[in-house]
């Protein structure tokens, strides 16, 4: 099958706010049609309106990423509606923090299902349309917690660490099909989630980050935009830490 013509289609999960919203904007600026995915339709429509106001193209799909059947249906619906799927950014994630001694099975399973299993399901569903189009960019958003561990986040760190092995395997299996798969691992990024942290924690973060500040969502988005581009055709199976130097030691 010849390479598909026309505007590339990108799916971004967790696109209603924060890092996901910034990624959606960055891809829209690259002239992608961005499919915005999250649970809150109202917030997604606001993001869609903002993208369209700047001349971009976007559409909205709601999905509970912990529901594997729903995730598969979502990816298949996008590929069917647009007759292609070129870029998949798995950004959706949750936290259920607790010390390991107190962490419940439910807290562990809920985070693993949303942050790791859903990525496996979404990637699996995306591979066939990407193979048909002879082009694919998969970017999985992990965390420095998956590289270093973090007290109180055994579930989150396990899920984000697991993305590394999953992504490397996808990269090796699909390299000959012109599909790349990479991980972006953000450090502490200034979002709604980090805004609620105590000032003492924010000060500690700045202290242990060589650049001396939190990152901005657009800095993660820039890394994703590169990995989603034609310029990154020789980059696959990599984990790019965008963390102000926190994990360089």
Secondary structure, 3 states (H helix, E strand, C coil): CCCCCCCCEEEEECCCCHHHHHHHHHHHHCCCEEEEEECCHHHHHHHHHHHHHCCCEEEEEECCCCCHHHHHHHHHHHHHHHCCCCEEEECCCCCCCECCCCCCHHHHHHHHHHHHHHHHHHHHHHHHHHHHHCCEEEEEECCCHHHHCCCCEHHHHHHHHHHHHHHHHHHHHHHHHCEEEEEEEECCECCHHHHCCCHHHHHHHHHHCCCCCCECHHHHHHHHHHHCCHHHCCCCCCEEEECCCCCCC
